[in-house]
Amino acid sequence: MTVMDEWVTAACAELGLDPGEVPVPVVLDLARDVAHQVLRPGAPVTAYLLGVAVGRGADPAATAARLSELAGSWPVELDGTVPAE
């Protein structure tokens, strides 16, 4: 068992959730996409937004894919700013 597995299991126990329902690779891939293509602090916020959407009934994989696609199309200049419109 990895540290991630142990953490997810412990966090799920604390929150009364089933760790088998946590799509860890999906969340990590989404966080990576946002951190690298939008901005680093956006990764945990986006993971939270994914959780809110899933809590309201959205499919985790489909929602993460939509958000990853959005991150991939995000316009960012080399200096990290959003271009003026």
N, C-alpha and C positions, 0 to 999 in steps of 0.2 A: 504494500500500500504506500502510495506517495504522500508527501506532506499535503499536496493539494487535496487528495482523497480524504485524508484525515481531517483537514480543515472543513471541507464541504460536509462531511459526515457530522462533525461537531456542530457546525453552524446550523445545519438542518435539524439536528436534535434540539438545539436551543429554540428554533422557530417552529418546531412541530411539522417539518416538511420531510418528504421522502427524497433522500439523496439520489435515488435512481431516476428521479424526474428532473434533475439539474443537468442541462446540456453544457457541461463545462467547456468542451472544445468550441462550441458555437459562441459562447460568451467571450472566450479568450480571443477567438479570431476576430470578432466584432471589435473588441477593445483594441486589438492591434491595428486594425484598419483605421479606426478613428484616431488613435494616438499618432499614427504615421502620416495620415493623409489630411487630417484636420488640425488637431492640437492635442497634446498629451492630456491635459486636464479634462478634455472632452470624453475620454475613454470611460472613466467611472460614472460620469453623468449619463452617458449613453447606455451603459449597462443598467443603470437604475431605470432609465426610460424604457428599456426593453422589458425589465421586470414589471413595471407598471402595466405596460401593454399586455404582457402575458397574463398578469393577474386579472386583467379585464377580458381574457378569453382569446387573445391573439396566439397564433401558432409561433412557438419560439424560433424555429429554423427559418420560416418564411419572413418573420419580422426582422430577424437579424440580417438576413440576406438583403432586405430592402434598405436597412440602415447602412450596411456595408457598401451597397451600390451608391447610396447618397454620399457617403464619405469618399468613395472613389471618384465621384464627379465634382467634389467640392473644390471651388477655385481658390487656390492659395498661391501667392507670389513666393519667390525664392526667399524673401526675408520673413516669411511666415504671416504676412498680412493678407487680408482679403482685398482683391483688386477693386478699385472704385468703379462704380457703374456709370 
